[in-house]
Amino acid sequence: MLDILVPDLLVPADAPAAMREVRLPHLERWLVRAQLERRTARSAIEALGAAYGIESPIPVAAVSLAGESAEPPAGAGGWLRADPVHLRVDRDALTLHDASILGVQADEARALVAELQRLFAPDLHWHVAAPDRWYVSVAPAELPHTTPLPEAHGRNVFGLLPKSPGRVRWGAALTEAQMILASHAVNQARESAGQPPINSVWFWGEGERPAALVRAYGDVHGEDVFARGLARLSGARTHALPEKLGSLDVPAKGESALVVLSSLQAPLRRNDAPAWLAAARELDERWFSGMAQALDRFDRVRLVLPSEKGSRIATLTPRAKLRWYRRAKPLAHHA
């Protein structure tokens, strides 16, 4: 069996009209031939957590670290994402925008995190895995209750701040971090260049590294670090994303494969309709145009399309090729 997970293809109701009205002829042809069902997972993280039997809160940070590197950095056992973000004053609200609009450079990330480490040592230990993916470790008893970054994106952050269960006052820590970042030379240079400042971090994805996971898939393809972390922790093989569906190897007998097509996430987060449309049409040509051939090689293909209403699951078997007479419906019909 093959599962193809496509985050941010079914866009929210407030997305630009061009995204909501896009037509993807190859995908639409197969969606109408599939067995369709709805599940509760509203995001790729929730869909993957359900596939691996992980209960909420999903330890996104600890699992993602396993996807960044086979050897996790030294830490206190509890992990959080502490991703760089931009908070924008909008009338009486403070709206969060993630790193998709920031274009954080590696030297900027290192300089900012070095300053944050000096401020918060020894309680928090910071780690930069990528310019736009930062982590902190803390004693497990100090892990806060947080709002996932994808859920907070574009919203007023008041009421979404981390809640402290122990000694570390996470709300105060966030305020202190914002003060350090606001006056840092990196942000002074960014503002002089007309770039939005990296004026906050967002703590989320709290938890400890799972001791064991079910082996939901034998092979995981793609660059999504959370999916790669799940693969490594469950003993699966990880692979770079091939150029098209026809280049995908069939998994070993009795095993399943997962493909994560994540190219739509950043354009949607920065509300870049032209880039999102180009990425969506490229997926339609490279991946969904080859579905008939894939059904000759895989006994079942499932398309997993998360949305704000829950995930749309479209299951295809070789018999779907016989349903050629069904008329395709716009992608928005399935949102």
C-alpha positions in Angstrom: 0.0 0.0 0.0 1.1 3.6 -0.7 -0.1 6.6 1.3 0.4 10.1 -0.2 0.1 12.9 2.3 -0.4 16.3 0.8 -0.6 19.1 3.5 -2.2 22.4 2.6 -3.8 21.3 -0.7 -7.3 21.7 0.6 -7.0 25.3 1.7 -9.1 27.1 4.4 -12.1 29.2 3.5 -10.3 32.5 4.0 -7.5 31.6 1.5 -7.2 33.7 -1.7 -9.9 32.9 -4.3 -7.3 31.8 -6.8 -6.2 29.0 -4.4 -9.8 28.0 -3.6 -10.8 27.8 -7.2 -7.7 26.0 -8.6 -8.4 23.1 -11.0 -6.1 20.1 -10.9 -7.4 17.9 -13.7 -5.3 14.8 -13.0 -6.0 14.7 -9.3 -9.7 15.6 -9.8 -10.1 12.7 -12.2 -8.9 10.2 -9.5 -10.7 11.7 -6.5 -14.1 11.1 -8.2 -13.1 7.5 -8.8 -12.0 6.9 -5.2 -13.6 5.7 -2.0 -13.9 8.8 0.1 -14.1 9.2 3.8 -13.5 12.0 6.4 -11.3 11.7 9.5 -10.8 14.1 12.3 -7.1 15.0 11.8 -7.0 18.6 10.6 -3.2 18.8 9.9 -0.4 16.6 8.6 1.0 16.3 12.2 -2.3 15.1 13.5 -2.7 12.6 10.6 0.8 11.2 11.1 0.3 11.1 14.9 -2.9 9.0 14.3 -1.1 6.7 11.9 1.6 6.0 14.5 -0.8 5.7 17.5 0.6 8.8 19.3 -1.8 10.5 21.7 -2.1 14.2 22.2 -0.1 16.3 22.9 2.1 15.0 20.1 5.8 15.5 21.0 6.6 17.3 17.7 9.9 18.7 18.8 11.4 15.5 20.1 10.3 13.5 17.1 11.4 16.2 14.6 14.8 16.2 16.2 15.1 12.5 15.4 14.3 13.5 11.8 17.0 16.2 11.8 19.7 13.8 12.9 20.0 10.2 13.9 21.9 11.4 17.1 19.9 13.9 19.1 21.8 16.8 20.7 22.4 16.7 24.4 19.5 17.9 26.5 17.4 17.5 29.6 15.0 15.0 28.1 12.0 17.4 27.4 12.0 19.2 24.1 10.1 22.1 22.5 10.2 23.8 19.2 11.2 27.4 19.6 10.8 28.5 16.0 11.7 32.1 14.9 8.6 34.1 14.2 7.4 37.7 13.4 4.7 39.3 15.6 3.0 42.1 13.8 0.9 44.8 15.6 -2.5 44.9 13.9 -4.8 47.4 15.6 -5.5 45.9 19.0 -4.0 42.5 18.1 -0.6 40.9 17.9 -0.6 38.6 14.9 1.8 35.8 14.5 3.6 35.1 11.2 5.9 32.1 10.9 9.4 31.9 9.3 8.0 31.5 5.8 8.0 35.3 5.5 11.3 35.8 7.2 14.0 34.1 5.0 16.2 33.5 8.1 19.8 33.1 7.3 22.1 30.6 9.0 24.4 33.3 10.5 21.3 35.2 11.8 20.0 32.1 13.5 23.3 31.3 15.1 23.8 34.9 16.4 20.3 35.2 17.8 20.2 31.8 19.5 23.7 32.4 21.0 22.2 35.5 22.8 19.1 33.6 23.8 21.3 30.8 25.3 23.2 33.3 27.4 19.9 34.7 28.7 18.2 31.5 29.6 21.1 29.2 30.7 21.1 26.9 32.6 17.3 26.3 32.5 17.0 26.1 28.8 19.4 24.6 26.2 19.0 25.9 22.7 19.7 24.1 19.5 19.6 25.3 15.8 18.8 22.5 13.5 18.1 24.8 10.5 17.7 28.6 10.1 14.0 28.3 10.6 13.8 25.4 13.0 15.0 26.0 16.6 14.7 23.8 19.6 15.1 24.0 23.4 15.5 21.3 25.9 14.2 21.5 29.5 13.5 19.2 32.4 10.4 17.2 31.5 8.5 18.5 34.6 8.9 22.0 33.2 7.4 21.4 29.8 4.5 23.9 29.2 1.2 23.4 27.6 1.4 25.1 24.2 -0.5 26.0 21.0 1.0 24.4 17.8 2.6 26.9 15.5 0.4 25.9 12.5 -2.7 26.5 14.6 -1.4 29.9 15.9 -0.2 31.2 12.6 -2.1 34.2 11.4 -4.0 34.6 14.7 -3.8 37.0 17.6 -1.4 35.4 20.1 -3.2 36.7 23.2 -4.8 33.6 24.8 -2.5 31.2 22.9 0.7 31.7 25.0 2.3 28.7 26.8 1.0 27.8 30.2 3.5 26.9 32.9 3.1 23.7 35.0 6.2 24.2 37.0 9.0 26.6 38.0 9.8 28.1 34.6 7.5 31.0 33.8 7.1 30.5 30.1 5.1 33.7 29.5 7.8 35.8 31.1 10.4 33.8 29.2 8.7 34.7 26.0 8.6 38.4 26.9 12.3 38.4 27.8 13.2 36.7 24.5 11.3 39.3 22.6 13.2 42.1 24.4 16.5 40.5 23.6 15.6 40.0 19.9 14.2 43.5 19.4 17.5 45.1 20.3 19.8 42.6 18.6 22.1 43.8 15.8 20.7 41.1 13.5 17.2 42.7 13.7 18.6 46.2 13.4 20.3 45.2 10.2 17.1 43.5 8.9 14.9 46.5 9.5 17.5 48.8 7.8 17.2 46.5 4.8 13.4 46.6 4.8 13.0 43.0 6.1 10.6 42.0 8.9 12.4 41.5 12.2 12.7 38.1 13.9 11.1 39.6 17.0 9.9 36.5 18.8 10.1 32.7 19.1 7.1 30.4 19.4 7.3 27.5 21.9 5.4 24.5 20.8 5.4 20.7 20.2 6.3 19.8 23.8 7.2 16.3 24.9 9.8 13.6 25.4 11.2 11.3 22.8 9.0 8.3 22.4 10.6 5.1 23.7 9.0 3.0 20.9 6.6 3.5 18.0 4.6 1.2 15.8 6.2 0.7 12.4 3.3 2.2 10.4 5.4 2.3 7.2 8.5 0.5 5.9 9.6 3.4 3.7 9.1 7.1 4.2 9.8 9.5 1.3 10.1 13.3 1.7 11.9 16.1 3.5 9.4 16.7 6.3 11.4 16.3 9.5 8.5 15.2 11.6 7.7 12.3 9.2 11.4 11.4 9.0 11.6 11.4 12.7 8.7 9.0 13.0 10.4 6.8 10.4 13.7 6.7 12.3 12.1 6.1 15.7 10.0 3.2 14.3 12.8 1.6 12.3 11.7 2.5 8.8 13.8 3.5 5.9 13.9 7.2 4.9 14.4 8.4 1.3 14.6 11.7 -0.5 11.5 12.6 -2.5 11.7 11.3 -6.1 10.8 13.6 -8.9 7.5 11.9 -9.8 5.2 9.1 -8.8 6.6 6.7 -11.5 10.0 6.8 -9.9 8.8 5.5 -6.6 10.0 2.0 -5.6 7.4 -0.5 -4.5 7.9 -1.4 -0.8 8.8 -4.9 0.3 6.0 -7.5 0.5 3.8 -6.9 3.5 5.0 -3.3 4.0 3.6 0.1 3.2 5.2 3.3 2.0 4.5 6.9 2.8 5.1 10.0 0.6 4.9 13.5 2.1 4.4 16.2 -0.5 5.1 19.4 1.5 5.8 22.0 -1.2 2.5 23.8 -0.6 3.1 24.6 3.1 5.4 27.6 2.9 3.5 29.4 0.0 0.2 29.0 1.9 1.7 30.3 5.2 3.0 33.5 3.5 -0.3 33.9 1.5 1.7 33.7 -1.8 -1.0 32.6 -4.2 1.2 32.5 -7.4 3.8 30.3 -5.7 1.1 28.0 -4.2 -0.6 27.7 -7.6 2.6 26.8 -9.3 3.5 24.2 -6.7 0.0 22.7 -6.9 0.1 22.4 -10.7 3.5 20.9 -10.5 2.3 18.2 -8.1 -0.6 17.5 -10.4 1.7 16.9 -13.4 4.5 15.1 -11.6 2.5 13.0 -9.2 -1.2 12.6 -10.0 -0.8 12.3 -13.8 0.9 8.9 -13.1 -1.8 7.4 -11.0 -2.9 4.8 -13.5 0.6 3.4 -13.8 0.9 3.5 -10.0 -2.2 1.4 -9.6 -0.6 -1.3 -11.8 2.3 -1.5 -9.2 0.5 -0.8 -5.9 -2.5 -2.8 -4.6 -3.9 0.3 -3.0 -3.1 4.1 -3.0 -4.5 6.4 -0.4 -4.5 10.2 -0.8 -4.5 11.9 2.6 -5.6 15.5 2.3 -5.8 17.4 5.7 -8.0 20.4 6.0 -9.7 22.6 8.6 -12.8 20.3 8.4 -10.7 17.1 8.9 -8.7 14.9 6.6 -10.2 13.8 3.3 -9.1 10.2 2.6 -9.3 9.0 -1.0 -8.6 5.3 -1.4 -7.9 3.9 -4.9 -7.5 0.4 -6.0 -6.9 -1.0 -9.6 -10.7 -1.1 -10.0 -10.7 2.7 -10.0 -9.4 2.6 -13.5 -12.7 1.1 -14.6 -14.7 4.1 -13.3 -13.6 6.3 -16.2 -17.2 7.5 -16.8 -17.4 9.5 -13.5 -17.3 13.2 -14.1 -14.5 15.1 -12.3 -15.5 17.7 -9.7 -13.5 20.8 -8.7 -11.0 20.3 -6.0 -12.9 22.7 -3.7 -15.8 20.2 -3.7 -13.7 17.8 -1.6 -12.5 20.4 0.9 
